[in-house]
């Protein structure tokens, strides 16, 4: 069984990084080395994200279309020189918002094989 924070670390963050890398490479025309420095990851990770060989969870993108909107906005800010501290804060706030939705709870149950009466994510009624 995975904790909600493990789902974020294993699925949501890599998906965000993959979409950010793709945006920075394709739209902002940055080189892989510059994208790696900007995101605080290795150039090899950027290469994997670019070839879509890892990182991108298509089900998350479908379930959370706001990921793409967030990544477009953040990629523009990164290309404009946003600090890594501000970037981390924005990603953290975004992930926190996603984690506190019914959609994330359903996704967590699905990939963790948790019963329908689970109260891990929401001991009280969740946000829609």
GROMACS elastic network, one bead per residue, 0.5 to 0.9 nm:
[ bonds ]
;  ai    aj funct       b0    kb
    1   111     6  0.86942   500
    1   112     6  0.51187   500
    1   113     6  0.70934   500
    1   114     6  0.73432   500
    2     5     6  0.80417   500
    2     6     6  0.59324   500
    2     7     6  0.65979   500
    2   108     6  0.78253   500
    2   111     6  0.82053   500
    2   112     6  0.55888   500
    2   113     6  0.89610   500
    3     6     6  0.51272   500
    3     7     6  0.65859   500
    3     8     6  0.88668   500
    3   108     6  0.82343   500
    3   112     6  0.83670   500
    3   120     6  0.82765   500
    3   121     6  0.89500   500
    4     7     6  0.51246   500
    4     8     6  0.64212   500
    4     9     6  0.87967   500
    4    99     6  0.74506   500
    4   104     6  0.86017   500
    4   105     6  0.81294   500
    4   108     6  0.65095   500
    4   120     6  0.80165   500
    4   121     6  0.69780   500
    5     9     6  0.62126   500
    5    10     6  0.85495   500
    5    99     6  0.83422   500
    6    10     6  0.58522   500
    6    11     6  0.81030   500
    7    10     6  0.51427   500
    7    11     6  0.54741   500
    7    12     6  0.67739   500
    7    13     6  0.88451   500
    7   107     6  0.89984   500
    7   108     6  0.68719   500
    7   111     6  0.85155   500
    7   112     6  0.87446   500
    8    11     6  0.54998   500
    8    13     6  0.59428   500
    8    14     6  0.85814   500
    8    95     6  0.73010   500
    8    99     6  0.77406   500
    9    12     6  0.62516   500
    9    13     6  0.54948   500
    9    14     6  0.73261   500
   10    13     6  0.67872   500
   10    14     6  0.67157   500
   10    15     6  0.89383   500
   10    55     6  0.88563   500
   11    14     6  0.57083   500
   11    15     6  0.62189   500
   11    16     6  0.88098   500
   11    55     6  0.74964   500
   11    56     6  0.79687   500
   11    57     6  0.65950   500
   11    60     6  0.79789   500
   12    15     6  0.51667   500
   12    16     6  0.62306   500
   12    17     6  0.86775   500
   12    55     6  0.88360   500
   12    56     6  0.86473   500
   12    57     6  0.77632   500
   12    60     6  0.73041   500
   12    95     6  0.75449   500
   13    16     6  0.50636   500
   13    17     6  0.61011   500
   13    18     6  0.84881   500
   13    55     6  0.83533   500
   13    91     6  0.83786   500
   13    95     6  0.79233   500
   14    17     6  0.50020   500
   14    18     6  0.59546   500
   14    19     6  0.85423   500
   14    49     6  0.87981   500
   14    54     6  0.82072   500
   14    56     6  0.65236   500
   14    57     6  0.80778   500
   15    18     6  0.50778   500
   15    19     6  0.61973   500
   15    20     6  0.85297   500
   15    49     6  0.89191   500
   15    54     6  0.87986   500
   15    55     6  0.51801   500
   15    57     6  0.57439   500
   15    58     6  0.82914   500
   15    60     6  0.77541   500
   15    61     6  0.79334   500
   15    67     6  0.84489   500
   16    19     6  0.52087   500
   16    20     6  0.60443   500
   16    21     6  0.85111   500
   16    55     6  0.82397   500
   16    56     6  0.77919   500
   16    67     6  0.68514   500
   16    68     6  0.82308   500
   16    70     6  0.87099   500
   16    71     6  0.67715   500
   16    91     6  0.83542   500
   17    20     6  0.50032   500
   17    21     6  0.59848   500
   17    22     6  0.84907   500
   17    39     6  0.76047   500
   17    46     6  0.85839   500
   17    49     6  0.78620   500
   17    55     6  0.74153   500
   17    56     6  0.83739   500
   17    71     6  0.84789   500
   18    21     6  0.51361   500
   18    22     6  0.61613   500
   18    23     6  0.86246   500
   18    45     6  0.87659   500
   18    46     6  0.75246   500
   18    48     6  0.84622   500
   18    50     6  0.73419   500
   18    52     6  0.78254   500
   18    54     6  0.80029   500
   18    55     6  0.55990   500
   18    56     6  0.58240   500
   19    22     6  0.50706   500
   19    23     6  0.61340   500
   19    24     6  0.85754   500
   19    49     6  0.78535   500
   19    50     6  0.89335   500
   19    55     6  0.87238   500
   19    56     6  0.73679   500
   19    67     6  0.82551   500
   19    68     6  0.70747   500
   19    71     6  0.62642   500
   19    72     6  0.82761   500
   19    75     6  0.88761   500
   20    23     6  0.51125   500
   20    24     6  0.60699   500
   20    25     6  0.84910   500
   20    35     6  0.87961   500
   20    39     6  0.83621   500
   20    68     6  0.87565   500
   20    71     6  0.54220   500
   20    72     6  0.73057   500
   20    74     6  0.75115   500
   20    75     6  0.57205   500
   21    24     6  0.51401   500
   21    25     6  0.60180   500
   21    26     6  0.83906   500
   21    32     6  0.82585   500
   21    35     6  0.64235   500
   21    36     6  0.81050   500
   21    39     6  0.80213   500
   21    46     6  0.62511   500
   21    47     6  0.88924   500
   21    49     6  0.66610   500
   21    50     6  0.68966   500
   21    75     6  0.80698   500
   22    25     6  0.51725   500
   22    26     6  0.57938   500
   22    27     6  0.78320   500
   22    46     6  0.84355   500
   22    49     6  0.70535   500
   22    50     6  0.58714   500
   23    26     6  0.53062   500
   23    27     6  0.52371   500
   23    28     6  0.66746   500
   23    29     6  0.84415   500
   23    71     6  0.74776   500
   23    72     6  0.66103   500
   23    75     6  0.62020   500
   23    76     6  0.84270   500
   24    27     6  0.57825   500
   24    29     6  0.62276   500
   24    30     6  0.57705   500
   24    31     6  0.83730   500
   24    32     6  0.88082   500
   24    35     6  0.66154   500
   24    72     6  0.88773   500
   24    75     6  0.58977   500
   24    76     6  0.78507   500
   24    78     6  0.81885   500
   24    79     6  0.70536   500
   25    28     6  0.58668   500
   25    31     6  0.64502   500
   25    32     6  0.70142   500
   25    35     6  0.73256   500
   25    50     6  0.78759   500
   26    29     6  0.53823   500
   26    30     6  0.77201   500
   27    30     6  0.82912   500
   27    75     6  0.88908   500
   27    76     6  0.89438   500
   28    75     6  0.80697   500
   28    76     6  0.76472   500
   28    79     6  0.67886   500
   30    33     6  0.82572   500
   30    34     6  0.62761   500
   30    35     6  0.63450   500
   30    79     6  0.81077   500
   31    34     6  0.53421   500
   31    35     6  0.62774   500
   31    36     6  0.86677   500
   32    35     6  0.50311   500
   32    36     6  0.60564   500
   32    37     6  0.86315   500
   32    43     6  0.59141   500
   32    44     6  0.85888   500
   32    46     6  0.61557   500
   32    47     6  0.69873   500
   32    50     6  0.88071   500
   33    36     6  0.50700   500
   33    37     6  0.62788   500
   33    38     6  0.86221   500
   33    42     6  0.79285   500
   33    43     6  0.54228   500
   33    46     6  0.81188   500
   34    37     6  0.51214   500
   34    38     6  0.60861   500
   34    39     6  0.85965   500
   34    43     6  0.84219   500
   35    38     6  0.50235   500
   35    39     6  0.60718   500
   35    40     6  0.82996   500
   35    41     6  0.82824   500
   35    42     6  0.89419   500
   35    43     6  0.76918   500
   35    46     6  0.71425   500
   35    79     6  0.89473   500
   36    39     6  0.52642   500
   36    40     6  0.57532   500
   36    42     6  0.53191   500
   36    43     6  0.51235   500
   36    44     6  0.84120   500
   36    45     6  0.77383   500
   36    46     6  0.61461   500
   37    40     6  0.50741   500
   37    41     6  0.65218   500
   37    42     6  0.75483   500
   37    43     6  0.80778   500
   38    41     6  0.79523   500
   38    78     6  0.70276   500
   38    79     6  0.84177   500
   38    81     6  0.86638   500
   38    83     6  0.86234   500
   38    84     6  0.71649   500
   39    42     6  0.86101   500
   39    78     6  0.84819   500
   39    84     6  0.74503   500
   39    87     6  0.84531   500
   40    84     6  0.79439   500
   41    44     6  0.83493   500
   41    45     6  0.65593   500
   41    46     6  0.74107   500
   42    45     6  0.51965   500
   42    46     6  0.65551   500
   42    47     6  0.87626   500
   43    47     6  0.62105   500
   43    48     6  0.87173   500
   44    48     6  0.62995   500
   44    49     6  0.86638   500
   45    48     6  0.50602   500
   45    49     6  0.61739   500
   45    50     6  0.84931   500
   45    54     6  0.83888   500
   45    55     6  0.87650   500
   46    49     6  0.50182   500
   46    50     6  0.59820   500
   46    51     6  0.86432   500
   47    51     6  0.62546   500
   47    52     6  0.84296   500
   47    53     6  0.86800   500
   48    51     6  0.52610   500
   48    52     6  0.59557   500
   48    53     6  0.52510   500
   48    54     6  0.57047   500
   48    55     6  0.77344   500
   49    53     6  0.63523   500
   49    54     6  0.57921   500
   49    55     6  0.60542   500
   49    56     6  0.73581   500
   50    53     6  0.77766   500
   50    54     6  0.88103   500
   51    54     6  0.79391   500
   52    55     6  0.71042   500
   52    56     6  0.67003   500
   53    56     6  0.81290   500
   54    57     6  0.84490   500
   56    59     6  0.88663   500
   56    60     6  0.83239   500
   56    61     6  0.81838   500
   57    60     6  0.54246   500
   57    61     6  0.66318   500
   57    62     6  0.89660   500
   58    61     6  0.50379   500
   58    62     6  0.62538   500
   58    63     6  0.85419   500
   59    62     6  0.51087   500
   59    63     6  0.59880   500
   59    64     6  0.83214   500
   60    64     6  0.56452   500
   60    65     6  0.80353   500
   60    67     6  0.83095   500
   60   104     6  0.89222   500
   60   107     6  0.82546   500
   61    64     6  0.51265   500
   61    65     6  0.54695   500
   61    66     6  0.79923   500
   61    67     6  0.64203   500
   61    68     6  0.72534   500
   62    65     6  0.57676   500
   63    66     6  0.88688   500
   63   103     6  0.70697   500
   63   104     6  0.84529   500
   63   107     6  0.84699   500
   64    67     6  0.58354   500
   64    68     6  0.82339   500
   64    98     6  0.80800   500
   64   103     6  0.79183   500
   64   104     6  0.86120   500
   65    68     6  0.58471   500
   65    69     6  0.71156   500
   66    69     6  0.50142   500
   66    70     6  0.59779   500
   66    71     6  0.84463   500
   67    70     6  0.51192   500
   67    71     6  0.60476   500
   67    72     6  0.86102   500
   67    94     6  0.86706   500
   68    71     6  0.50617   500
   68    72     6  0.61150   500
   68    73     6  0.86167   500
   69    72     6  0.52828   500
   69    73     6  0.63692   500
   69    74     6  0.86429   500
   70    73     6  0.52658   500
   70    74     6  0.60389   500
   70    75     6  0.84461   500
   70    91     6  0.88662   500
   70    94     6  0.79930   500
   71    75     6  0.57347   500
   71    76     6  0.83886   500
   72    75     6  0.52716   500
   72    76     6  0.63659   500
   72    77     6  0.88284   500
   73    76     6  0.53449   500
   73    77     6  0.64870   500
   73    78     6  0.88109   500
   74    78     6  0.60620   500
   74    79     6  0.85308   500
   74    82     6  0.88303   500
   74    87     6  0.75464   500
   74    90     6  0.81260   500
   74    91     6  0.86731   500
   75    79     6  0.60372   500
   75    80     6  0.84065   500
   76    79     6  0.51386   500
   76    80     6  0.61623   500
   76    81     6  0.88409   500
   77    81     6  0.64277   500
   77    82     6  0.55453   500
   77    87     6  0.84513   500
   78    81     6  0.51701   500
   78    83     6  0.76301   500
   78    84     6  0.83842   500
   78    87     6  0.74725   500
   79    82     6  0.74494   500
   81    84     6  0.89347   500
   82    85     6  0.83434   500
   82    86     6  0.66109   500
   82    87     6  0.66842   500
   83    86     6  0.53070   500
   83    87     6  0.62142   500
   83    88     6  0.86563   500
   84    88     6  0.59903   500
   84    89     6  0.84737   500
   85    88     6  0.51796   500
   85    89     6  0.62212   500
   85    90     6  0.86816   500
   86    89     6  0.50089   500
   86    90     6  0.61391   500
   86    91     6  0.86275   500
   87    90     6  0.51715   500
   87    91     6  0.62384   500
   87    92     6  0.85411   500
   88    91     6  0.51703   500
   88    92     6  0.60046   500
   88    93     6  0.85970   500
   89    92     6  0.50459   500
   89    93     6  0.61569   500
   89    94     6  0.85340   500
   90    93     6  0.52335   500
   90    94     6  0.61217   500
   90    95     6  0.86109   500
   91    94     6  0.50276   500
   91    95     6  0.60500   500
   91    96     6  0.84671   500
   92    95     6  0.51959   500
   92    96     6  0.60828   500
   92    97     6  0.86052   500
   93    96     6  0.50819   500
   93    97     6  0.62083   500
   93    98     6  0.87188   500
   94    97     6  0.51527   500
   94    98     6  0.63129   500
   94    99     6  0.86694   500
   95    98     6  0.50394   500
   95    99     6  0.60211   500
   95   100     6  0.86740   500
   96    99     6  0.51147   500
   96   100     6  0.64299   500
   97   100     6  0.54144   500
   97   101     6  0.71242   500
   98   101     6  0.56983   500
   98   102     6  0.88991   500
   98   103     6  0.81015   500
   98   104     6  0.64250   500
   99   102     6  0.83473   500
   99   103     6  0.84083   500
   99   104     6  0.55288   500
   99   105     6  0.73096   500
   99   121     6  0.79958   500
  100   103     6  0.85504   500
  100   104     6  0.70043   500
  100   105     6  0.76846   500
  100   121     6  0.74117   500
  100   122     6  0.79806   500
  100   126     6  0.69448   500
  100   127     6  0.67641   500
  100   128     6  0.89055   500
  101   104     6  0.54028   500
  101   105     6  0.64654   500
  101   106     6  0.87973   500
  101   121     6  0.87812   500
  101   126     6  0.63368   500
  101   127     6  0.53950   500
  101   128     6  0.59297   500
  102   106     6  0.61344   500
  102   107     6  0.85706   500
  102   121     6  0.87027   500
  102   122     6  0.86361   500
  102   126     6  0.61339   500
  102   127     6  0.63986   500
  102   128     6  0.56438   500
  103   106     6  0.51334   500
  103   107     6  0.61904   500
  103   108     6  0.85671   500
  103   128     6  0.78308   500
  104   108     6  0.59722   500
  104   109     6  0.85191   500
  104   121     6  0.85804   500
  105   108     6  0.50117   500
  105   109     6  0.61887   500
  105   110     6  0.85927   500
  105   120     6  0.84359   500
  105   121     6  0.59934   500
  105   122     6  0.79074   500
  105   126     6  0.89140   500
  106   109     6  0.51250   500
  106   110     6  0.61652   500
  106   111     6  0.88137   500
  106   116     6  0.88096   500
  107   110     6  0.50251   500
  107   111     6  0.62589   500
  107   112     6  0.83410   500
  108   111     6  0.55070   500
  108   112     6  0.58186   500
  108   113     6  0.81291   500
  108   114     6  0.79047   500
  108   121     6  0.84848   500
  109   112     6  0.52340   500
  109   113     6  0.56073   500
  109   115     6  0.69655   500
  109   116     6  0.74126   500
  109   118     6  0.77313   500
  110   113     6  0.53836   500
  110   114     6  0.68371   500
  110   115     6  0.88844   500
  111   114     6  0.80253   500
  114   117     6  0.82832   500
  114   118     6  0.66299   500
  115   118     6  0.57403   500
  116   119     6  0.88593   500
  118   121     6  0.78184   500
  118   122     6  0.82788   500
  118   123     6  0.87034   500
  119   122     6  0.52659   500
  119   124     6  0.79136   500
  120   123     6  0.63978   500
  121   124     6  0.88026   500
  121   126     6  0.82923   500
  122   125     6  0.61623   500
  122   126     6  0.57958   500
  123   126     6  0.83298   500
